[in-house]
């Protein structure tokens, strides 16, 4: 095997993919070409071979880079899909919490309204009881004033400490 037959490293680790599939017609460096029409490898062929080897190497590097970029794109797509699923799950959770919170607020509103209604009824009842008591006190006071006026006018005898009237 000559130097020209050594495969160049390719995208794989073993170098098996280094060369493109053979094309019909004469191959550079394998005879059948050259300026003389049958010579094998002059300086022109060596320059072409070097350029082809550099091109092959550059294509191999580019293929490796593209493969790495493709893997990164797949990883990014997987990550984006996972994040999308996570966001959808979080959205469902937020909607569930929102619905629960709204229901709890409605329940709290009912409790507060009921509590205020009960409090208003109690205050009103207490106020009515106080008003009735105040009316009773006012009536008693008026009766006492009338009695005092009657006693002063000597129309009725005054009461003793036992609540009975005394004769003068």
C-alpha positions as CSV (number, residue, x, y, z in Angstrom):
1,X,0.0,0.0,0.0
2,X,1.5,3.3,-1.0
3,X,1.1,6.7,0.8
4,X,-1.6,7.6,-1.6
5,X,-3.8,4.7,-0.5
6,X,-3.8,5.6,3.2
7,X,-7.4,6.5,4.1
8,X,-7.9,9.9,5.7
9,X,-9.8,10.2,9.0
10,X,-13.5,10.8,8.5
11,X,-16.4,11.7,10.7
12,X,-16.3,8.3,12.4
13,X,-13.6,7.4,14.9
14,X,-12.2,4.6,12.7
15,X,-11.8,6.7,9.5
16,X,-14.0,4.4,7.5
17,X,-16.1,7.3,6.1
18,X,-13.1,9.4,5.1
19,X,-13.5,9.3,1.4
20,X,-16.6,9.9,-0.6
21,X,-17.9,6.9,-2.6
22,X,-15.9,6.3,-5.8
23,X,-16.9,8.2,-8.9
24,X,-16.7,6.8,-12.4
25,X,-13.6,7.8,-14.4
26,X,-10.0,8.2,-13.5
27,X,-9.2,9.0,-9.8
28,X,-6.4,11.5,-8.9
29,X,-3.2,9.8,-7.9
30,X,-4.3,6.4,-9.3
31,X,-2.9,6.7,-12.8
32,X,-4.8,7.5,-15.9
33,X,-4.4,11.2,-15.4
34,X,-1.5,13.6,-15.7
35,X,-0.1,15.8,-18.4
36,X,1.4,13.0,-20.4
37,X,-1.9,11.2,-20.6
38,X,-0.8,8.1,-18.8
39,X,1.8,9.2,-16.3
40,X,1.4,8.5,-12.6
41,X,1.8,11.5,-10.4
42,X,3.6,14.5,-11.4
43,X,3.9,17.7,-9.4
44,X,0.5,18.7,-10.6
45,X,-1.1,15.5,-9.3
46,X,0.7,15.9,-6.0
47,X,-0.7,19.5,-5.7
48,X,-4.2,18.3,-6.6
49,X,-3.9,15.4,-4.1
50,X,-2.8,17.8,-1.3
51,X,-5.7,20.1,-2.1
52,X,-8.1,17.2,-2.1
53,X,-6.7,15.9,1.2
54,X,-7.1,19.4,2.7
55,X,-10.6,19.6,1.3
56,X,-11.4,16.1,2.7
57,X,-10.0,17.1,6.1
58,X,-12.0,20.4,6.1
59,X,-15.2,18.5,5.1
60,X,-14.5,16.0,7.9
61,X,-14.2,18.8,10.4
62,X,-17.3,20.5,9.1
63,X,-19.2,17.2,9.2
64,X,-18.1,16.7,12.8
65,X,-19.2,20.3,13.6
66,X,-22.5,19.8,11.9
67,X,-23.1,16.6,13.7
68,X,-22.3,18.3,17.0
69,X,-24.6,21.2,16.1
70,X,-27.3,18.7,15.1
71,X,-27.0,16.9,18.5
72,X,-27.2,20.3,20.3
73,X,-30.3,21.2,18.3
74,X,-31.9,17.9,19.2
75,X,-31.0,18.5,22.9
76,X,-32.4,22.0,22.7
77,X,-35.6,20.8,21.0
78,X,-36.0,18.2,23.7
79,X,-35.4,20.8,26.4
80,X,-37.9,23.2,24.8
81,X,-40.5,20.5,24.6
82,X,-39.9,19.6,28.2
83,X,-40.2,23.2,29.2
84,X,-43.3,23.6,27.2
85,X,-44.8,20.6,29.0
86,X,-43.7,22.1,32.3
87,X,-45.3,25.4,31.4
88,X,-48.5,23.7,30.4
89,X,-48.5,21.8,33.7
90,X,-47.8,25.0,35.7
91,X,-50.6,26.7,33.8
92,X,-53.0,23.9,34.8
93,X,-51.9,24.2,38.4
94,X,-52.3,28.0,38.4
95,X,-55.8,27.7,36.9
96,X,-56.7,25.1,39.6
97,X,-55.4,27.3,42.4
98,X,-57.2,30.3,40.9
99,X,-60.5,28.3,40.8
100,X,-60.0,27.1,44.3
101,X,-59.2,30.6,45.6
102,X,-62.2,32.0,43.9
103,X,-64.4,29.4,45.5
104,X,-62.9,30.0,48.9
105,X,-63.4,33.8,48.5
106,X,-67.1,33.2,47.6
107,X,-67.5,31.0,50.7
108,X,-65.7,33.7,52.8
109,X,-68.0,36.3,51.4
110,X,-71.1,34.3,52.4
111,X,-69.7,33.8,55.9
112,X,-68.9,37.5,56.3
113,X,-72.3,38.6,55.0
114,X,-74.0,36.2,57.3
115,X,-71.9,37.4,60.2
116,X,-72.7,41.0,59.4
117,X,-76.4,40.3,59.0
118,X,-76.4,38.5,62.4
119,X,-74.5,41.3,64.0
120,X,-76.8,43.9,62.6
121,X,-79.8,41.9,63.9
122,X,-78.3,41.7,67.3
123,X,-77.4,45.3,67.5
124,X,-80.8,46.3,66.3
125,X,-82.5,44.0,68.8
126,X,-80.2,45.3,71.5
127,X,-81.0,48.9,70.5
128,X,-84.7,48.1,70.4
129,X,-84.4,46.6,73.9
130,X,-82.5,49.6,75.1
131,X,-85.1,51.9,73.5
132,X,-87.9,50.0,75.2
133,X,-86.0,50.2,78.5
134,X,-85.4,53.9,78.0
135,X,-89.1,54.4,77.2
136,X,-90.0,52.5,80.4
137,X,-87.6,54.7,82.4
138,X,-89.0,57.9,80.8
139,X,-92.5,56.8,81.6
140,X,-91.5,56.0,85.2
141,X,-89.7,59.3,85.5
142,X,-92.8,61.1,84.2
143,X,-95.0,59.2,86.7
144,X,-92.6,60.1,89.4
145,X,-92.7,63.8,88.4
146,X,-96.5,63.8,88.2
147,X,-96.6,62.2,91.6
148,X,-94.2,64.7,93.0
149,X,-96.3,67.5,91.6
150,X,-99.4,65.9,93.1
151,X,-97.7,65.5,96.5
152,X,-96.6,69.1,96.3
153,X,-100.2,70.2,95.5
154,X,-101.4,68.0,98.3
155,X,-103.6,66.0,96.1
156,X,-102.2,62.7,97.2
157,X,-100.4,61.5,100.3
158,X,-96.6,60.9,100.1
159,X,-95.4,57.3,100.1
160,X,-93.4,55.9,103.1
161,X,-90.3,53.8,102.7
162,X,-92.5,50.7,102.2
163,X,-94.3,52.2,99.2
164,X,-97.5,53.0,101.0
165,X,-99.1,56.4,101.2
166,X,-99.0,58.3,104.5
167,X,-101.8,60.4,105.8
168,X,-100.8,63.9,107.0
